[in-house]
Every structure is written in C-alpha cells, then in structure tokens.
Amino acid sequence: MFAIIQASGRQFRVEPGAVIEINGHAHDVGAELAFEEVLIVGQDAGELTAGAPFVSGAKVLGVV
C-alpha cells in the first residue's frame, strides 16, 4: 500500500515505514500527525484510487 500526500505545498509518496522530511512542520519527537490531503491511494493488488483533488475519507498517519 502507498499514498501520495500533499504537505507544505509539495507532494510525497509514502508507504508504511517510510521516512520523509517535510519543511514547515515543527513538532515534538513522538508527536502523531494526520495528513488528510491524500491525492492517490495505491493497493498491493495494483488498484489505484485517485481523488478530485483529494481521496474522500483517506488519511495518512505519521509519527515525528
């Protein structure tokens, strides 16, 4: 599974265990973040869900 999210005016491809650096998001270590601007969700079977512009109800959770 993967997702394309939008954060700080940029797009990022994320998947479980991925490490990304997003400028403009200063939070304490261990803080949980939710990204709700999800552009695409991809499943392991190859199925893609694309938003218009965002996928309805999709959310990506991360930890600083």
Secondary structure, 3 states (H helix, E strand, C coil): CEEEEEECCEEEEECCCCCCCCCCCCCCCCCEEEECCEEEEECCCCCEEECCCCCCCCCEEEEC
